[in-house]
Amino acid sequence: MPSGMGPFFFPRLPDGVYWGAIFPDMIIEQGSSGHLSVTAYPGRAFPGNILSGGAYTTFQKVKHPLDASRESTCSRIYRNHQPPFPYPLHRSPMFLNCVNISFSYPLSDTPVFKEMSCRIPTRGFHALFGPSGVGKTTLIHLITGRLNGYSGEILRPPELTILYSHNLERLPGWSTVGDHLGEIANPSQRSLIPELVSVFGLSPCMDKRFSALSLGQKNRVNLARYLLQDFQILIMDESLANVDEGTRDRIILKIKELFPSRGFIYISHNLSEVVRFCDRILVLRKPGRSPQLLTAGGMDFREAEEEDRAGLTNAMLEIMHAS
């Protein structure tokens, strides 16, 4: 190994190609930029700059079960693990992978995406964030198969069921909310109905038809009916729009509590909310910026934890500068 290099040395790779190492308690992976991210299990993902163009540096931000400082966390990782055997993580079943995606709408001379790559864990509460018009919903439509005509690869485990919930979705008008939730719920999920109804504040709505509900009530009912179905990943595209902040917070915390082994992709323009509750945040950037997408770490806040206000502020500033 060249002198001065860290113990995990990866050569620079072609765009869109990812390599890494899988250990019993963590994954260390590198993208084409030379940056690494480390995902600890059980634990949380956090971005790092262990290697940048082959040069040793330290982490930008540390969120790790070892609860150590930046320097000692680095040394613990190096001391406790042997140099890894490279593994092609872009085909790992633990991630939904978009590799070198290019897409333009018909009759448009401006591409929405140009050789854009990203990797989304199939477990945990994550976010897709960026200004209006950068392609968030377009990317989701490509992932879910609602749009085609792209080049590149979208790699997902064959058994991965993805559901898509979005703001102002049309709901059936021929039954009451209570009847609909009971009919659509997967048998294994029916026991969750009373708890979701309580946390979502839907008790006054159960005997009403959808047409009689407010916009916020419709969005809450719509999200609840998706949570009662069978899924591995649920995309929440402005699903809690027109819902007050306190209720949104309670709903997100309850979702994270009830579905720890499922994956969620949360789309919202509320930066504070995204940073507080999400783990990995995919930041789609304004046109002309390169790379088109960056990954940042959120606070992944849970109800039993005390909020780190300074960490929240720093993470928000990082994402604001990135976008």
DOZA-221838 format. One record per residue (C-alpha): residue in three letters; x negated, y, z negated. Coordinates in Angstrom, 2 decimals. Example, Ala and Ser with C-alpha at 12.3 -4.5 7.8 and 13.67 -1.06 7.14 Angstrom:
+------+---------+---------+---------+
: code :       X :       Y :       Z :
+------+---------+---------+---------+
:  ala :  -12.30 :   -4.50 :   -7.80 :
:  ser :  -13.67 :   -1.06 :   -7.14 :
+------+---------+---------+---------+
This chain:
+------+---------+---------+---------+
: code :       X :       Y :       Z :
+------+---------+---------+---------+
:  met :    0.00 :    0.00 :    0.00 :
:  pro :   -1.43 :    3.43 :    0.90 :
:  ser :   -3.03 :    5.35 :   -1.95 :
:  gly :   -0.71 :    7.76 :   -3.77 :
:  met :    2.50 :    6.11 :   -2.56 :
:  gly :    5.19 :    4.96 :   -4.95 :
:  pro :    5.64 :    1.23 :   -5.40 :
:  phe :    8.67 :    1.23 :   -3.06 :
:  phe :    7.30 :    2.26 :    0.33 :
:  phe :    9.61 :    2.22 :    3.35 :
:  pro :    8.47 :    3.35 :    6.81 :
:  arg :   10.53 :    5.95 :    8.61 :
:  leu :   13.35 :    4.26 :   10.51 :
:  pro :   15.35 :    5.14 :   13.65 :
:  asp :   18.47 :    7.24 :   13.18 :
:  gly :   21.41 :    5.36 :   11.75 :
:  val :   19.34 :    2.41 :   10.49 :
:  tyr :   19.34 :    1.71 :    6.74 :
:  trp :   17.12 :   -0.59 :    4.72 :
:  gly :   16.85 :   -1.28 :    1.06 :
:  ala :   16.54 :   -3.84 :   -1.68 :
:  ile :   19.21 :   -5.64 :   -3.66 :
:  phe :   18.41 :   -6.44 :   -7.30 :
:  pro :   20.70 :   -8.05 :   -9.90 :
:  asp :   21.40 :   -4.68 :  -11.51 :
:  met :   20.79 :   -2.11 :   -8.80 :
:  ile :   20.47 :   -1.40 :   -5.09 :
:  ile :   17.71 :    0.82 :   -3.73 :
:  glu :   18.35 :    1.93 :   -0.16 :
:  gln :   16.82 :    4.30 :    2.39 :
:  gly :   18.38 :    6.17 :    5.27 :
:  ser :   16.69 :    7.42 :    8.40 :
:  ser :   15.75 :   10.74 :    6.73 :
:  gly :   13.43 :    8.91 :    4.35 :
:  his :   15.63 :    9.72 :    1.32 :
:  leu :   16.65 :    6.95 :   -1.04 :
:  ser :   19.73 :    6.48 :   -3.15 :
:  val :   19.97 :    4.12 :   -6.09 :
:  thr :   23.21 :    2.42 :   -7.12 :
:  ala :   23.12 :    0.82 :  -10.56 :
:  tyr :   25.57 :   -1.96 :  -11.50 :
:  pro :   27.20 :   -1.61 :  -13.92 :
:  gly :   26.78 :    2.14 :  -13.58 :
:  arg :   27.06 :    4.91 :  -11.06 :
:  ala :   25.54 :    5.92 :   -7.79 :
:  phe :   23.23 :    8.91 :   -7.71 :
:  pro :   21.20 :   10.52 :   -4.93 :
:  gly :   17.45 :   10.62 :   -5.10 :
:  asn :   14.33 :   11.75 :   -3.32 :
:  ile :   11.96 :    9.01 :   -4.48 :
:  leu :   10.46 :    8.98 :   -1.02 :
:  ser :   10.69 :   11.77 :    1.50 :
:  gly :    8.76 :   11.16 :    4.68 :
:  gly :    6.67 :    8.61 :    2.78 :
:  ala :    5.65 :   10.97 :   -0.05 :
:  tyr :    6.36 :   10.23 :   -3.71 :
:  thr :    8.69 :   12.64 :   -5.50 :
:  thr :   11.18 :   12.38 :   -8.37 :
:  phe :   14.96 :   12.30 :   -8.50 :
:  gln :   17.02 :   15.37 :   -7.66 :
:  lys :   19.65 :   14.25 :  -10.15 :
:  val :   19.76 :   11.29 :  -12.51 :
:  lys :   22.94 :    9.49 :  -13.57 :
:  his :   21.77 :    6.12 :  -14.78 :
:  pro :   22.74 :    3.74 :  -17.60 :
:  leu :   19.17 :    3.93 :  -18.93 :
:  asp :   20.03 :    7.46 :  -20.10 :
:  ala :   16.44 :    8.57 :  -19.69 :
:  ser :   14.64 :   11.60 :  -18.33 :
:  arg :   13.78 :   11.91 :  -14.65 :
:  glu :   10.18 :   10.81 :  -15.08 :
:  ser :   10.86 :    7.93 :  -17.45 :
:  thr :   13.75 :    6.70 :  -15.31 :
:  cys :   11.44 :    6.54 :  -12.33 :
:  ser :    8.79 :    4.67 :  -14.31 :
:  arg :   11.34 :    2.24 :  -15.75 :
:  ile :   12.57 :    1.35 :  -12.26 :
:  tyr :    9.01 :    0.89 :  -11.04 :
:  arg :    7.90 :   -1.11 :  -14.07 :
:  asn :   10.87 :   -3.48 :  -14.25 :
:  his :   11.15 :   -4.50 :  -10.60 :
:  gln :    8.82 :   -6.09 :   -8.15 :
:  pro :    8.39 :   -4.42 :   -4.73 :
:  pro :   11.57 :   -5.27 :   -2.79 :
:  phe :   12.19 :   -7.42 :    0.21 :
:  pro :   13.85 :   -5.25 :    2.91 :
:  tyr :   17.52 :   -5.99 :    3.58 :
:  pro :   19.75 :   -4.41 :    6.29 :
:  leu :   22.20 :   -2.58 :    4.04 :
:  his :   24.13 :   -1.08 :    6.94 :
:  arg :   25.79 :   -4.51 :    7.16 :
:  ser :   26.30 :   -4.95 :    3.41 :
:  pro :   29.85 :   -5.96 :    2.36 :
:  met :   29.57 :   -3.51 :   -0.55 :
:  phe :   29.85 :   -0.55 :    1.84 :
:  leu :   32.08 :    0.74 :    4.60 :
:  asn :   29.53 :    1.88 :    7.17 :
:  cys :   29.73 :    4.33 :   10.06 :
:  val :   26.62 :    4.09 :   12.24 :
:  asn :   25.73 :    6.66 :   14.92 :
:  ile :   29.34 :    7.76 :   15.46 :
:  ser :   29.98 :   10.19 :   18.32 :
:  phe :   33.50 :   11.39 :   19.11 :
:  ser :   35.16 :   14.14 :   21.12 :
:  tyr :   38.85 :   14.81 :   21.67 :
:  pro :   40.05 :   14.59 :   25.28 :
:  leu :   39.58 :   17.81 :   27.29 :
:  ser :   37.24 :   19.20 :   24.62 :
:  asp :   33.65 :   20.15 :   25.42 :
:  thr :   32.68 :   20.27 :   21.74 :
:  pro :   32.04 :   16.95 :   19.98 :
:  val :   33.52 :   16.49 :   16.53 :
:  phe :   30.73 :   14.06 :   15.65 :
:  lys :   27.39 :   13.47 :   17.30 :
:  glu :   25.46 :   10.38 :   16.16 :
:  met :   26.79 :   10.81 :   12.64 :
:  ser :   26.22 :    8.04 :   10.09 :
:  cys :   27.58 :    7.55 :    6.58 :
:  arg :   28.05 :    4.83 :    4.02 :
:  ile :   30.96 :    4.61 :    1.58 :
:  pro :   31.00 :    2.13 :   -1.33 :
:  thr :   34.01 :   -0.19 :   -1.35 :
:  arg :   34.41 :    0.28 :   -5.12 :
:  gly :   34.72 :    3.45 :   -7.16 :
:  phe :   36.27 :    6.91 :   -6.80 :
:  his :   34.53 :    8.85 :   -4.03 :
:  ala :   35.24 :   11.96 :   -1.97 :
:  leu :   35.09 :   13.39 :    1.51 :
:  phe :   34.62 :   17.14 :    1.24 :
:  gly :   34.06 :   20.07 :    3.58 :
:  pro :   35.65 :   23.22 :    5.02 :
:  ser :   38.74 :   23.02 :    7.19 :
:  gly :   38.09 :   21.95 :   10.75 :
:  val :   34.87 :   19.96 :   10.21 :
:  gly :   36.49 :   16.59 :   10.95 :
:  lys :   37.49 :   15.06 :    7.60 :
:  thr :   40.85 :   13.75 :    8.81 :
:  thr :   39.33 :   12.79 :   12.18 :
:  leu :   36.76 :   10.63 :   10.41 :
:  ile :   39.48 :    8.97 :    8.35 :
:  his :   41.52 :    8.29 :   11.49 :
:  leu :   38.49 :    6.65 :   13.08 :
:  ile :   37.87 :    4.49 :   10.01 :
:  thr :   41.52 :    3.38 :    9.81 :
:  gly :   41.83 :    2.73 :   13.56 :
:  arg :   44.30 :    5.53 :   14.24 :
:  leu :   41.79 :    7.01 :   16.70 :
:  asn :   39.59 :    5.20 :   19.20 :
:  gly :   37.29 :    6.28 :   22.01 :
:  tyr :   34.20 :    6.75 :   19.85 :
:  ser :   30.70 :    5.43 :   20.36 :
:  gly :   28.67 :    3.81 :   17.60 :
:  glu :   29.79 :    1.26 :   15.04 :
:  ile :   32.25 :    1.24 :   12.16 :
:  leu :   31.34 :   -1.79 :   10.05 :
:  arg :   33.68 :   -3.08 :    7.38 :
:  pro :   34.19 :   -6.46 :    5.73 :
:  pro :   36.91 :   -8.36 :    7.65 :
:  glu :   39.03 :   -8.85 :    4.52 :
:  leu :   38.94 :   -5.12 :    3.61 :
:  thr :   42.47 :   -3.68 :    3.46 :
:  ile :   42.52 :    0.12 :    3.80 :
:  leu :   45.65 :    2.16 :    3.13 :
:  tyr :   46.04 :    5.82 :    4.01 :
:  ser :   48.13 :    8.22 :    1.92 :
:  his :   48.46 :   11.83 :    3.00 :
:  asn :   50.22 :   15.08 :    2.16 :
:  leu :   53.78 :   15.62 :    3.46 :
:  glu :   54.13 :   12.02 :    4.58 :
:  arg :   57.64 :   11.18 :    5.73 :
:  leu :   59.48 :    8.94 :    3.29 :
:  pro :   62.55 :    6.73 :    3.81 :
:  gly :   65.78 :    8.52 :    3.00 :
:  trp :   68.18 :    5.62 :    2.59 :
:  ser :   67.27 :    4.48 :   -0.95 :
:  thr :   66.55 :    5.96 :   -4.35 :
:  val :   62.99 :    6.36 :   -5.60 :
:  gly :   63.45 :    3.57 :   -8.18 :
:  asp :   64.84 :    1.12 :   -5.64 :
:  his :   62.09 :    1.88 :   -3.13 :
:  leu :   59.25 :    1.44 :   -5.64 :
:  gly :   60.72 :   -1.86 :   -6.77 :
:  glu :   61.09 :   -3.13 :   -3.20 :
:  ile :   57.69 :   -2.07 :   -1.89 :
:  ala :   55.60 :   -3.17 :   -4.90 :
:  asn :   53.38 :   -6.20 :   -4.52 :
:  pro :   54.60 :   -8.84 :   -7.03 :
:  ser :   51.27 :   -8.66 :   -8.87 :
:  gln :   51.64 :   -4.89 :   -9.23 :
:  arg :   55.27 :   -4.58 :  -10.38 :
:  ser :   54.27 :   -4.50 :  -14.04 :
:  leu :   52.51 :   -1.18 :  -13.34 :
:  ile :   55.72 :    0.63 :  -12.32 :
:  pro :   56.72 :    1.91 :  -15.82 :
:  glu :   53.21 :    3.22 :  -16.54 :
:  leu :   52.85 :    4.93 :  -13.16 :
:  val :   56.32 :    6.46 :  -13.46 :
:  ser :   55.41 :    7.86 :  -16.88 :
:  val :   51.96 :    9.24 :  -15.99 :
:  phe :   53.13 :   10.60 :  -12.62 :
:  gly :   56.10 :   12.33 :  -14.30 :
:  leu :   58.63 :   10.55 :  -12.07 :
:  ser :   61.30 :    9.62 :  -14.63 :
:  pro :   63.69 :   12.42 :  -13.49 :
:  cys :   63.29 :   11.23 :   -9.87 :
:  met :   64.09 :    7.53 :  -10.16 :
:  asp :   67.80 :    7.84 :   -9.32 :
:  lys :   67.31 :   10.47 :   -6.61 :
:  arg :   66.76 :   10.11 :   -2.89 :
:  phe :   63.56 :   11.46 :   -1.37 :
:  ser :   65.34 :   14.31 :    0.37 :
:  ala :   66.31 :   15.76 :   -3.02 :
:  leu :   62.72 :   15.94 :   -4.31 :
:  ser :   60.32 :   18.88 :   -4.37 :
:  leu :   57.10 :   18.73 :   -2.33 :
:  gly :   55.04 :   17.86 :   -5.40 :
:  gln :   57.47 :   15.12 :   -6.42 :
:  lys :   57.43 :   13.65 :   -2.91 :
:  asn :   53.63 :   13.50 :   -2.91 :
:  arg :   53.55 :   11.85 :   -6.33 :
:  val :   56.13 :    9.25 :   -5.31 :
:  asn :   54.28 :    8.59 :   -2.08 :
:  leu :   50.96 :    8.03 :   -3.88 :
:  ala :   52.61 :    5.77 :   -6.47 :
:  arg :   54.12 :    3.54 :   -3.77 :
:  tyr :   50.69 :    3.03 :   -2.18 :
:  leu :   49.14 :    2.14 :   -5.54 :
:  leu :   51.78 :   -0.57 :   -5.95 :
:  gln :   50.74 :   -2.28 :   -2.70 :
:  asp :   47.82 :   -4.59 :   -1.95 :
:  phe :   44.65 :   -2.70 :   -0.97 :
:  gln :   40.89 :   -2.66 :   -1.42 :
:  ile :   40.44 :    1.00 :   -0.40 :
:  leu :   43.05 :    3.75 :   -0.67 :
:  ile :   42.42 :    7.01 :    1.16 :
:  met :   44.03 :    9.98 :   -0.59 :
:  asp :   44.18 :   12.81 :    1.96 :
:  glu :   45.49 :   15.83 :    0.01 :
:  ser :   47.81 :   13.30 :   -1.67 :
:  leu :   48.21 :   15.46 :   -4.78 :
:  ala :   48.89 :   18.76 :   -3.02 :
:  asn :   51.63 :   20.86 :   -4.66 :
:  val :   51.02 :   19.09 :   -7.99 :
:  asp :   49.94 :   21.13 :  -11.02 :
:  glu :   46.36 :   20.75 :  -12.27 :
:  gly :   47.17 :   19.03 :  -15.55 :
:  thr :   49.29 :   16.38 :  -13.84 :
:  arg :   46.65 :   15.86 :  -11.15 :
:  asp :   44.01 :   15.29 :  -13.81 :
:  arg :   46.16 :   12.74 :  -15.65 :
:  ile :   46.97 :   10.89 :  -12.44 :
:  ile :   43.35 :   10.64 :  -11.29 :
:  leu :   42.16 :    9.46 :  -14.70 :
:  lys :   44.89 :    6.82 :  -14.83 :
:  ile :   44.04 :    5.59 :  -11.32 :
:  lys :   40.38 :    5.17 :  -12.32 :
:  glu :   41.45 :    3.32 :  -15.48 :
:  leu :   43.93 :    0.95 :  -13.78 :
:  phe :   41.94 :    0.16 :  -10.61 :
:  pro :   38.23 :   -0.07 :  -11.57 :
:  ser :   37.47 :   -2.70 :   -8.92 :
:  arg :   39.16 :   -0.85 :   -6.02 :
:  gly :   37.79 :    1.88 :   -3.79 :
:  phe :   39.22 :    5.37 :   -3.31 :
:  ile :   38.32 :    8.12 :   -0.84 :
:  tyr :   39.66 :   11.42 :   -2.15 :
:  ile :   40.06 :   14.40 :    0.18 :
:  ser :   40.71 :   17.77 :   -1.43 :
:  his :   39.66 :   21.41 :   -1.00 :
:  asn :   39.37 :   21.75 :   -4.79 :
:  leu :   35.58 :   21.58 :   -5.28 :
:  ser :   35.71 :   21.53 :   -9.08 :
:  glu :   38.14 :   18.61 :   -9.04 :
:  val :   36.08 :   16.66 :   -6.50 :
:  val :   32.87 :   17.11 :   -8.50 :
:  arg :   34.46 :   16.30 :  -11.85 :
:  phe :   36.19 :   13.07 :  -10.89 :
:  cys :   34.28 :   11.62 :   -7.94 :
:  asp :   31.11 :    9.57 :   -7.90 :
:  arg :   29.67 :    9.74 :   -4.38 :
:  ile :   30.66 :   12.84 :   -2.39 :
:  leu :   30.28 :   12.86 :    1.39 :
:  val :   29.90 :   16.49 :    2.48 :
:  leu :   30.84 :   17.21 :    6.09 :
:  arg :   29.05 :   20.39 :    7.12 :
:  lys :   29.97 :   23.32 :    9.36 :
:  pro :   29.40 :   22.92 :   13.12 :
:  gly :   25.79 :   23.33 :   14.19 :
:  arg :   24.26 :   22.21 :   10.90 :
:  ser :   22.01 :   19.16 :   10.89 :
:  pro :   22.45 :   16.56 :    9.59 :
:  gln :   26.19 :   16.74 :   10.05 :
:  leu :   26.91 :   14.88 :    6.82 :
:  leu :   25.12 :   14.83 :    3.47 :
:  thr :   25.79 :   12.72 :    0.38 :
:  ala :   25.83 :   14.28 :   -3.10 :
:  gly :   26.52 :   12.92 :   -6.56 :
:  gly :   29.57 :   13.89 :   -8.59 :
:  met :   30.20 :   13.69 :  -12.35 :
:  asp :   32.57 :   10.68 :  -12.12 :
:  phe :   34.36 :   11.95 :  -15.23 :
:  arg :   36.43 :    9.53 :  -17.30 :
:  glu :   38.79 :   10.37 :  -20.13 :
:  ala :   36.61 :    8.96 :  -22.91 :
:  glu :   33.64 :   11.11 :  -21.89 :
:  glu :   32.75 :   14.69 :  -22.76 :
:  glu :   32.37 :   16.97 :  -19.76 :
:  asp :   28.91 :   18.34 :  -18.96 :
:  arg :   29.76 :   21.92 :  -17.98 :
:  ala :   26.21 :   22.79 :  -16.93 :
:  gly :   25.97 :   19.64 :  -14.85 :
:  leu :   29.33 :   20.42 :  -13.26 :
:  thr :   28.22 :   23.92 :  -12.29 :
:  asn :   24.93 :   22.68 :  -10.84 :
:  ala :   26.66 :   19.95 :   -8.83 :
:  met :   29.19 :   22.45 :   -7.44 :
:  leu :   26.41 :   24.82 :   -6.37 :
:  glu :   24.55 :   21.96 :   -4.71 :
:  ile :   27.59 :   21.02 :   -2.65 :
:  met :   28.41 :   24.64 :   -1.78 :
:  his :   24.88 :   25.10 :   -0.41 :
:  ala :   25.05 :   21.77 :    1.44 :
:  ser :   28.29 :   22.57 :    3.23 :
+------+---------+---------+---------+
